[in-house]
Amino acid sequence: MAKVRVHELAKAHDMSSEDVLDKLRKAGIKVKAPASAVDEDQAKAAIEGRPLPTNGATAKAETKPPAPPPKPPVVRRAPPAPPAASDRAAAAQRERQQAAKPSNPAKPKPASGSAPEGGAPAAGGTPA
């Protein structure tokens, strides 16, 4: 893969530098000016109208399978820490206090003949 200048190619093929630049650009070779350096084999193929030699570079790029998408990260969390001895003692004391007092004291139900809440006499009853 020897590099050669475009103006040297033009002189060797008895062409103008602009004609060589046009042929190289049509063949897909990126060149900017007559002083640009190009691969000699590709340049000769482009000037003569032959297919460009690949040197195996494009064949490897085309046959390479695409990379699989990245997997999401695995997040592992530690189990919760056991409660400290002082916390266990405080929890046991709260449980004993709740067990000692009744949670729902029974409310006395009103007698059937008494006035319902709100102060109005019951239907058919006499005011007291």
C-alpha positions in Angstrom: 0.0 0.0 0.0 2.3 2.7 -1.2 1.1 6.2 -1.2 1.5 8.5 -4.2 0.6 12.1 -4.9 -2.2 12.9 -7.3 -0.1 15.2 -9.4 2.5 12.4 -9.8 -0.2 10.1 -11.0 -1.4 12.7 -13.5 2.2 13.1 -14.9 2.7 9.3 -15.2 -0.6 8.9 -17.1 -0.3 12.1 -19.3 -3.4 13.6 -17.8 -4.2 16.9 -16.0 -4.4 16.8 -12.2 -8.1 17.9 -12.4 -9.0 14.9 -14.6 -7.3 12.5 -12.2 -9.0 14.2 -9.2 -12.4 13.8 -11.0 -11.8 10.1 -11.7 -10.7 9.4 -8.1 -13.7 11.2 -6.7 -16.1 9.2 -8.9 -14.5 6.0 -7.7 -15.2 7.0 -4.1 -11.7 8.0 -3.1 -11.6 11.1 -0.9 -9.1 13.6 -2.3 -8.9 17.4 -1.9 -6.0 18.7 -4.0 -3.3 17.5 -6.4 -0.9 17.3 -3.5 -3.1 14.8 -1.7 -1.6 11.3 -1.2 -3.6 8.3 -2.2 -3.1 4.5 -2.3 -1.3 3.7 -5.5 -3.2 0.5 -6.3 -6.6 2.1 -5.7 -5.7 5.2 -7.7 -4.4 3.2 -10.7 -7.6 1.1 -10.6 -9.8 4.3 -10.6 -7.9 5.9 -13.5 -8.1 2.7 -15.6 -11.8 2.2 -14.8 -11.3 -1.1 -12.9 -13.0 -1.9 -9.5 -11.1 -0.7 -6.5 -9.1 -3.3 -4.6 -10.4 -3.8 -1.1 -7.4 -5.4 0.6 -9.8 -7.2 2.8 -10.6 -4.2 4.9 -14.2 -3.7 3.8 -14.9 -7.5 3.7 -14.1 -7.7 7.4 -16.2 -4.7 8.3 -19.2 -6.1 6.4 -19.1 -9.7 7.8 -18.7 -8.6 11.4 -22.0 -9.2 13.2 -23.5 -6.3 15.1 -22.8 -6.2 18.9 -25.8 -7.3 21.0 -27.4 -4.5 23.1 -26.0 -4.1 26.6 -27.8 -5.9 29.4 -29.3 -3.8 32.2 -27.2 -3.8 35.3 -28.1 -6.2 38.1 -28.9 -4.3 41.4 -28.4 -6.4 44.5 -29.5 -5.1 47.8 -28.4 -6.4 51.2 -31.0 -7.8 53.5 -32.2 -5.5 56.2 -30.1 -5.4 59.4 -31.6 -7.2 62.4 -32.8 -4.8 65.1 -30.5 -3.9 67.9 -30.9 -5.4 71.4 -32.2 -2.1 72.8 -34.8 -1.9 70.0 -36.0 -5.5 70.7 -36.4 -4.6 74.4 -38.4 -1.5 73.6 -40.7 -3.4 71.2 -41.3 -6.1 73.8 -42.2 -3.5 76.4 -44.7 -1.8 74.1 -46.3 -5.1 73.4 -46.7 -5.8 77.1 -48.2 -2.3 77.7 -50.7 -2.8 74.9 -51.7 -6.3 76.2 -52.3 -4.9 79.7 -54.9 -2.3 78.6 -57.9 -3.2 76.6 -57.8 -1.9 73.0 -61.6 -1.2 72.6 -63.5 -0.5 75.8 -67.2 -1.6 75.5 -69.5 1.4 75.1 -72.9 1.1 76.9 -75.8 0.9 74.4 -78.7 3.2 75.0 -81.9 1.7 76.2 -84.6 1.1 73.6 -87.0 3.7 75.1 -84.5 6.5 75.4 -84.0 9.3 72.9 -81.6 8.8 70.2 -78.6 11.0 69.8 -79.5 14.4 68.5 -82.0 15.2 71.3 -85.3 14.4 69.5 -87.8 12.2 71.3 -88.3 8.7 70.0 -91.4 8.1 67.9 -94.4 7.3 70.1 -92.6 8.0 73.3 -93.2 10.8 75.8 -90.8 13.5 76.5 -89.1 13.1 79.8 
